Amino acid sequence: MTKSQIAASSVGAIVVPIFNFLYGEEEAVITVMAALLFFVVMDWLAGIRAAKKDNTYASKYGLDGVFRTFFILLLPAGGHLLDGAFGLPGVIFGVLVFGTLYHVLQSVVANAIRAGWGDWLPLSALDWLLKWAGSELDKKIKRAASRQGDGE
């Protein structure tokens, strides 16, 4: 085996058991966490583009976002651990993962609209998305306006 194969195997030997302990081993858990991670990455991409577009991109805020993202991704892990402690069949995990996913989806939509990507959506879908993510969009616009010119 090469050094890179040994390194990858070692990382897998450490990461997979930790993931299984924190989130569980069921296929549904792995799928929903992959979906959550997918939408978090989409949110990052849209958020970066939106911040670049309105000149509010700041490395400090981006670094804070990394910690915020780790916190968000650990919420379902805490739910899984509490489910185990109380003998529940994934109830707390489900509430936390789907609540988190709901919020992240709203953030993706708001960031995508701020980035100017709303033009790619059919008008009826855009109207519905604006109603659904309107308060999140308003918060992001106000935060961006308050940070205007604070870029690092």
C-alpha positions in Angstrom: 0.0 0.0 0.0 1.1 3.5 -0.7 1.4 6.3 1.9 -1.7 8.0 0.6 -3.7 4.7 0.7 -2.6 4.1 4.3 -3.5 7.7 5.2 -6.9 7.4 3.6 -7.5 4.1 5.3 -6.5 5.5 8.7 -8.8 8.5 8.3 -11.6 6.1 7.4 -10.9 3.9 10.4 -11.2 6.9 12.6 -14.0 8.9 11.0 -16.5 6.2 10.2 -16.7 4.8 13.8 -17.0 8.4 15.1 -19.8 9.2 12.6 -21.6 5.9 13.5 -21.4 6.8 17.2 -22.6 10.3 16.8 -25.3 9.8 14.2 -26.1 6.1 13.9 -25.5 3.4 11.3 -28.9 3.2 9.6 -29.1 3.9 5.9 -31.8 6.5 6.5 -29.5 8.4 8.9 -26.6 8.3 6.4 -28.9 9.5 3.6 -30.4 12.4 5.6 -27.0 13.5 6.9 -25.6 13.4 3.4 -28.6 15.5 2.2 -28.0 18.0 5.1 -24.4 18.3 4.2 -25.2 18.7 0.5 -27.5 21.6 1.2 -25.0 23.2 3.7 -22.4 23.2 0.8 -25.0 24.7 -1.5 -25.7 27.4 1.1 -22.0 28.2 1.4 -21.7 28.5 -2.4 -24.8 30.7 -2.7 -23.8 32.7 0.4 -20.3 33.4 -0.9 -21.6 34.5 -4.3 -24.2 36.7 -2.7 -21.6 38.3 -0.4 -19.3 38.9 -3.4 -22.1 40.4 -5.4 -23.1 42.9 -2.7 -19.5 43.6 -1.6 -20.1 42.3 2.0 -17.7 39.3 1.8 -15.5 39.3 4.9 -13.1 36.6 5.9 -14.0 37.0 9.6 -17.7 36.4 8.9 -16.7 33.4 6.7 -14.6 31.9 9.5 -17.4 32.3 11.9 -19.6 30.5 9.4 -17.3 27.5 9.5 -17.8 27.2 13.3 -21.5 27.8 12.9 -21.7 25.0 10.3 -20.0 22.6 12.6 -22.4 23.5 15.4 -25.4 23.0 13.0 -24.1 19.6 11.9 -23.6 18.5 15.5 -27.2 19.2 16.5 -28.5 16.0 15.0 -25.6 14.1 16.7 -26.8 15.4 20.0 -30.3 14.3 19.1 -29.1 10.8 18.3 -27.2 10.6 21.6 -30.2 11.8 23.6 -32.4 9.2 21.7 -29.9 6.6 22.9 -30.0 7.9 26.4 -33.8 7.9 26.6 -34.3 4.7 24.5 -36.2 6.6 21.8 -36.3 5.4 18.2 -34.7 8.4 16.6 -37.3 11.0 17.6 -35.0 13.7 18.9 -32.6 13.1 16.0 -35.5 13.4 13.5 -36.7 16.7 15.0 -33.3 18.2 15.0 -32.1 17.0 11.6 -35.3 18.0 9.8 -35.5 21.3 11.7 -32.0 22.0 10.7 -32.6 21.0 7.1 -35.6 23.3 6.9 -33.6 26.3 8.1 -30.7 25.4 5.8 -33.0 25.2 2.8 -34.5 28.6 3.6 -31.0 30.0 3.8 -30.0 28.4 0.5 -33.1 30.0 -1.2 -32.4 33.4 0.4 -28.7 33.3 -0.6 -29.5 32.1 -4.1 -31.9 35.0 -4.6 -29.4 37.5 -3.2 -26.8 36.1 -5.6 -29.2 36.8 -8.5 -30.0 33.2 -9.3 -33.7 33.7 -8.8 -34.0 34.5 -12.5 -33.4 30.8 -13.3 -36.6 29.8 -11.5 -40.1 29.8 -13.0 -42.0 32.8 -11.8 -44.6 30.8 -9.9 -41.9 28.9 -8.1 -40.0 32.1 -7.3 -43.2 33.6 -5.8 -43.7 30.6 -3.6 -40.0 30.5 -2.6 -40.0 34.2 -1.8 -43.0 33.8 0.6 -41.4 30.7 2.2 -38.0 32.2 2.7 -39.0 35.9 2.9 -38.1 36.5 6.5 -34.7 34.7 6.0 -34.0 36.8 2.9 -34.9 40.0 4.8 -32.5 39.1 7.6 -29.7 38.4 5.2 -30.3 41.6 3.3 -30.3 43.7 6.5 -27.1 41.9 7.8 -25.4 42.5 4.4 -26.4 46.2 4.5 -25.0 46.6 8.0 -21.7 44.9 6.9 -21.4 46.9 3.6 -17.8 47.9 3.2 -16.5 45.9 6.3 -14.8 43.4 4.0 -11.3 42.2 5.0 
